[in-house]
C-alpha cells in the first residue's frame, strides 16, 4: 500500500525507543483474515510489531465505543498508572 501525503501505515511509522504501545482493532466479523477490516481501515495496516498487547474487537471503525475496547483501555491505563 502506498502511503498518502497525509498518512503512513502504522507498520511503517517510526516509534521512539522505549515507548510502550497497545492496539485495539475493530473487526466486523471476518476474524484475522487478509480481508479483515473495521469498514474503513484494513486490519493488516493496524498491526504493529512490538506492541505490548493487541485486541480485536467485534466492531466497526468506532471500536473505541465497544464495551470490550473500553474495558481494555481501562486495564491499559491502570497498568501504566501502576494501579
Phi, psi and omega per residue, in radians:
X1 nan 2.282 3.112
X2 -1.479 2.251 3.134
X3 -1.266 2.445 3.066
X4 -1.380 3.047 3.108
X5 -1.187 -0.378 -3.050
X6 -1.689 -0.326 -3.078
X7 -2.551 2.758 3.089
X8 -2.236 2.325 3.079
X9 -0.969 2.444 -3.082
X10 -0.906 -0.740 -3.128
X11 -1.047 -0.358 3.141
X12 -1.725 -0.080 -3.113
X13 -1.351 2.388 3.101
X14 -1.373 2.475 3.052
X15 -2.051 2.475 3.102
X16 -1.208 2.428 3.132
X17 -0.987 2.334 3.109
X18 1.601 -0.150 3.129
X19 -1.359 2.228 3.099
X20 -1.670 2.270 -3.126
X21 -2.394 2.712 -3.089
X22 -2.269 2.763 3.090
X23 -2.167 2.296 2.956
X24 -2.130 2.002 -2.962
X25 -2.092 2.239 3.057
X26 -1.300 2.463 3.121
X27 -2.471 2.081 -3.066
X28 -1.339 0.289 3.023
X29 1.981 -0.020 3.140
X30 -1.535 0.014 -3.127
X31 1.109 -2.708 -3.016
X32 -1.576 0.992 3.115
X33 -1.749 2.899 3.121
X34 -1.028 -0.402 -3.103
X35 -1.731 0.167 -3.137
X36 -1.111 2.551 -3.094
X37 -2.819 2.753 3.006
X38 -1.656 0.143 -3.118
X39 1.734 -0.270 3.126
X40 -2.186 -0.841 -3.067
X41 -1.989 2.303 3.061
X42 -1.240 2.395 -3.040
X43 -1.093 -0.529 -3.138
X44 -1.008 -0.552 -3.107
X45 -1.402 -0.147 3.139
X46 -1.658 -0.313 -3.131
X47 -1.238 2.409 -3.104
X48 -2.267 2.250 3.059
X49 -1.185 2.352 3.065
X50 1.578 0.047 3.126
X51 -1.136 2.557 -3.138
X52 -1.255 -0.551 3.090
X53 -2.757 2.784 3.075
X54 -2.495 2.365 3.113
X55 -2.293 2.170 2.996
X56 -1.581 2.151 -3.096
X57 -1.895 2.299 3.124
X58 -1.253 1.429 -3.020
X59 -2.724 2.994 3.056
X60 -1.563 -2.720 -3.087
X61 -1.145 -0.259 3.087
X62 -1.611 0.620 -3.051
X63 -1.032 -0.426 3.132
X64 -1.097 -0.298 3.128
X65 -1.608 -0.153 -3.095
X66 -1.268 2.424 -3.119
X67 -0.951 -0.651 3.117
X68 -1.178 -0.658 3.111
X69 -1.177 -0.729 3.124
X70 -1.087 -0.763 3.122
X71 -1.103 -0.719 3.128
X72 -1.125 -0.765 3.139
X73 -1.102 -0.674 3.065
X74 -1.079 -0.779 3.118
X75 -1.049 -0.763 -3.133
X76 -1.107 -0.764 -3.136
X77 -1.137 -0.749 3.090
X78 -1.099 -0.723 3.119
X79 -1.002 -0.848 -3.078
X80 -1.347 -0.341 3.073
X81 -1.496 -0.157 3.141
X82 1.348 0.412 -3.121
X83 -1.653 nan nan
